[in-house]
Amino acid sequence: MNTTLQLNLNPNLYLKDPQSTELGKKIIENAINLIDKIGFEAFTFKKLSVSIDSTEASIYRYFENKHRLLVYLITWYWTWVEYNIQFETHNIADAHERLLIALKIIAEKKGKDQNFPDVDEPALQRIVIAESDKTYLTREVDDINKEGLFRGYKSLCKTISSIVSEISPDFKFPDALISTSLEASHQQVFFAKHLPSLSELREADDVFEENFHFLKTLVLNTIR
């Protein structure tokens, strides 16, 4: 029997924790499926309410607007990625090996995680690839940041940049390198599919493996 886990997320992300109720879990599950299907611009709470056979008011009890819901989903994803990195590296002493494992987890095509049965991680990865920049490319970014809503993303960056500093203590830009690499991890996959002239990666079964090789080359050659 699989154990169901919960990730600890900043309570400012929501009005009511969706992980705490069956309706909340249903909202998250269906929001992921709907955004993945129609895109964030076309997504509305009215459409979500139809898909969960409930009311818009019930959704507004959990999230004040659809942007906050998107920030929640993207934050959940990066927090889950950090959880997997920490799980896979906690008994590994060699920093180079830990860095490669972290980059592999960042770049790889995600599968379903049975520890979190209410979340479709492959669909959520597609949302991150297509929509994640919308969480911070907004006029309210400073206010959102003051509420700590990007804390999950920052924590993931710091987890990996600390490994970079361990390997290369004199390297001046570990945070900049890793935040750039995290952005590249989904931008290059997006470019391969939609703007192929901007990338050598190609939309194919091995695009995620090529993405890993790109990130590995970018990070290792830079810190050398």
N, C-alpha and C positions, 0 to 999 in steps of 0.2 A: 504494500500500500504506500503510495507516494505521500510525502508530507507537504502540506500547503504552507508556504511561507508568506510573510508580508515584509515589504521594504519600508523603512522609516523615512518618510518624506516631510518636508517643511509644512507645518499646518497652515501657513499663509497661502499655500497653493489652492486651498479649497475652503468652502464654508462648512462642509460636513465631510468627514473622511469617507470616500467611496469604498475603501477597503473594509469598512465597519458594518456594512449592511448588504443584503442580497440585491436590493435595488441599486445601490451604488456600484456594485460589481457589474451589474447588468448595464448600467450607464457606460462604464469604461469599456466593457467588451463590445458593445454595439457602436460606441463612438469610434473606436479603432477601426472596426469593419466599415463604417460609413465614410469616414475620412479617407481611408484607403481606397474606397470605391469611387467616390465622387470628388475628392479633393477638399481642402480646407475652405476655399472661397465659397464653394457651393453648399458646404455643410452649415446647417442651422439646428438650433435646439428643437424647433418645430419638427424637422425631419427626424431628429433623434427620438423625439417623444413618440412618433408613430412607430418607429422600429422597436421600441421597448414596450409599446402598448401602455403608455402612461401619459402624463401631462407635461407641458413645458415647465409649469410651476414646480413640479417634483424635481426637475433637473436643476432649476435655479436654486434649490435648497442646498445643492452640492457645489455648484460653480456659479460665480456671478456673471460670467459671459463665456463665449466660446474661445476667446484667446486664453483665458485662464485655464480652461480645459486642455487646450493644446500645450501650454507650458507644463501642465501636470503630466501629460502623456510623455512629452520629450524628457522631462526630468526623471520620470519613472524609468525610461529606457536607459539613460546614462547611469542612473543609480544601480540598475540591474547589471549593466556592463561592468561597473566597478566591483560589484559583489562577485561577479564571476572571475574577474582578474585577481581579486584578493583570495578567493577560494583556490584558484589554480596555482598561485605563486607562494602561498604562505609558508610552505616547507622547503622552498628553493633558496639556497644561499647565494648562488651566482647571480649577480645583478644583470649581466648580459642575457642570461637565459630568461630571467623575469621580464626584461624589456621586450624580448622577442615574443614571449607568451602574451604580454599585454597588447602589443601591436597586432598579433594574430587575432585576438579576441575582438579588438576594435574593428578590424577590416573584414572579418569573415562573414559569410552569409549565415544569418541566424536561423536556428531551428526552434521548434516548440520546446519550451521548458516546462516540464510537468510539475515543477515546484510551484508554478504560478498558473494554474489551470484557467483562470479568468482572463488571461492576457494572451493575445495572438502576437507573439514576438516577431515572426516573419513579417506580418502586416505592419507592425509598429516600426520595424526597421525601414520599410518602404516609406512610411510617413516621415521618419527622421531624414531620409535621403531627399524627399521632395519638399518638406515643409518646415524643417527645423529652424531655418534662418528667420522665419516669421515670428519666432518667439522673442527675438531681441532687436530686429530691425523695425522698431516702432518708436514713436515719440515718447512713449511712457517708459522707455527702457531704464532710465535712471531711478524712477520711482519703483519699478518692479525689482530692480537690483537691490534697492534699500530694504525691501521686504525679504530679501534672501532667497528669491525664487530661482536664482541660477546656482544655488549652493551645490546641488548635485553635480552639475557640469563642472564647476570649479573644483570640487573634491576629486572628481575623476582626473582632471588635468594635473592636480597636485600629486595624486598618487603616482602617476606615470613620470611626471617631471622630477620627482624626488629620486626615482631610479636613474634617470639621466644624470642628475647631479652626483649620485653615488658612483657612476661609471666615469664621469668627466667633471670633477669638482671645479675646474677652472672655466668651464663653458658658461658664458654669461647669460644665455637666453633660454634656459630650459622650459620656462612657462610659455614663452612665445612659440618655441618649437613645437611643443606638444599641443597647444591650442590650435596652431596652424595645421598640425597633422590630423587632429580630430575633425576639423572642418574638411580637410582634404579627403578623409576617409569616406565621407558620403558625397562630397561634390564630384569626385572623380567617377564614381559609379553613376551619378546623375548625368554627367557630361558624356560618358560612354554611351548612354541610351539616347539622350536628347540633343547633345551638342558635341558630336564626335570629333570635330576638328579641334576641340580644346583639350583632347586627351589621347594618349596612345592606347589606353585601355579600350577594349571593345565589348559591346553588349553580347555576351556569350556565357556559357556555363562556367567558364573559368575567370570571369571578370572580378570576382571577389578574391580569388587567389592572386591574380595580377595586382589587385589593389594592395594586398599585403606586401608583395614584393616592392611595390612603389613606396609604401610607407617605410618599410625596412630600409630601403636605399636612402630615402630622404633623411631619416633620423640618424642612422648609423654614419653615413658619410658626413653629415653636418657636425656631429659631436666628435668626430675624428680630428 
